[in-house]
Amino acid sequence: MALNYTTKYSPLIADRFKQQSFTEQYAGKKYDFDGAQSIVVYTVDKAQLGDYNRAATGSRFGTINELGDTKQVMTMTQDKSFTFSIDHGNSADQVNVKHCNEQLKSNWDEVCTPVIDAYRFKVWCNGAGTVKIGSALTKSTVAEAIMSGSAAMSNLLVPRANRVIFISESVYILTKLASEVVGIDTLGREAIRNGVIGKLDGMDIVAVPDVYLPTGVSFIIKHRDATADPMKLKTMRVQKNPVGIDGDVGECRFYHDSFVLDSKIDGLYVYATAAVATPTITLSGANATIATISGATIFYTTDGSNPKTSETAQTYSAAVALAVGQTIRAYAQKAGTLNSGVAAAIRT
């Protein structure tokens, strides 16, 4: 006589591994997008310093010019959503193992959070003011590379407070082996919960999965205020028995974006093994010539604005004539490769 064995379904769900957001704690939250898709941020130009002229018959402070400004338009584009249903019949046949509200939260953690983090890292790295191209790091060189990056930011007058190092897991192994890194045991449980796994040169170290960072990026040093990273809308809800469905429908929508502030691009430093080389600007008399790697497109401005975002940015094709005191700024991009940093030169 044949034996018919019973199949039993477990009331436990085998959830996938997930992690909290790596970027949220260090995202820029100062700018308010409520009620608008776009906002305009003005940066006031700096005054020109000169000598006080005690013998002048006019203004002894110098020539009076109206103080100008540059503007950056930030327009949100990332409007994302997902939905699913849990039929009451299917739920009953599976010992009611699926609960709509729990699955909404699980999908937020497993699907949405990694997408938001990876998007922010892409924007931050491609918008950085300094992109250092170097060889693959080792445990003997990683600490020096990070401290050199921090020093480069300090030399550009970026405050030391509120800096963080986002480092790939592969490079973090090397960082952990470097004797200069403060051990995790000094940070306390609160720091560990926030994803911090060490300190170097006074900065928190946050290790992130390699796939979150653009290809070739080993680490990025970020000042919190260098970016605007709005989450304008985050909706998660359960529709009970909507028309046409005997069951629950989960719906999620989130509206977010990320922007590098033009006036604070120096607050982002990237170390990468592969990127477009930062252009070289050569001044000869009134003319400026710009060069970078073959196949890359160079964009430049002559009004002091950031060529990565400015409405006045032009594509470089030939030498650019500059007036005395005029600044030219340039960067280069190539499809499939990390953008270069921004180079600048002023005609004296």
C-alpha positions, 0 to 999 in steps of 0.5 A: 500500500502506498504512503501519502506524506503530508506537506506542511507550510511554515508560518515563517518567511525567509526574508532576504538580507537587508541594511539600513540607508548608508547615506541618509544620516549624511544627506543634505536636508537644508533646502525645502522643496515643499510646494515646488518641483524646482528651486533656484539657489543663488550664490552671491559673487565675491568682491574684488580686493584692492588697495585703498587709495587715500589720494583718489578724488572719487571712491577711495575704496576702488571702482564700484560695481554692482555685486552679481550672482550666479544661480543653480536650478534644481529640478526633481526627477526621481518619482518612483513607485511599486505595488502588489496584491495579496489575494485573500484566497492565496493568503488562506492557502498559505496559512496567512503568512503574508501581511501587506503592511509588513511586505511594504516595509520589507520592500522599502528596505530591500528594494527602495533604500539601495536604489536611493543610496546608489543614486545619491552616490552616483550624483555625488561622485559625478558632481565632485569638485575633485576627482583623484585618479590613482592606483589600486589602494593597499593597506600601506597606502589607503590611510595616506590617500584618505588623509591626502584627500582630507588635506586637499579639502582643507586647502580649499577651505572646506570645514573639517566638521561634518565630513564623512568617508564612504568607502567600498567594502573591498577597500575597507578591508585594507583600511581595517588593516591600517594601523592609523584607523581608530578601532571600532570598539571606541565608537560605541553602539550608537555609532555602529547602528548608524553604519560607522565602523571606524574613524580616520583623521577625525572623520567617520568611516562608513563602509558601503557595498562595492556595487553602490559606488560608481565603477572605479570609485574607492572612496568619497569624502563628503561634507554634509552640506555639499549636497541637497538630497530631498525626499519630498514624498514617501507614501506607503499604504494598504488598500483593503478590498479595492474594486475588483480584488478580494484582498489587500493591495500595497502601494508605495511612492517616493519622490526624491532627488540629489543635487551637488551645490555649485558653491560647495563642490569642493566639499566632495572628494573622490578617489578612483582608479578609473575616471576621466582626467581633470582637464588641464587649462593652459593660458597663453596671453589672452587665450586659454586652451583645455585638454583631457583624455581622448574621446572625452567632451569638455564643458567650460564656463567663463562667468565663474559658475560650475560647468557641471550644472551651469546654464552658461556652460559651453562645449569646448572646441577651440581656444577661449579668449579671456579678459584680464581677471576672468576665470575659466572653469572646466570639466570633462565627461565620457560615456560609461566613465566617472566625470572628471573634477573641475579645473579652474584658471584666471587670467592675470 
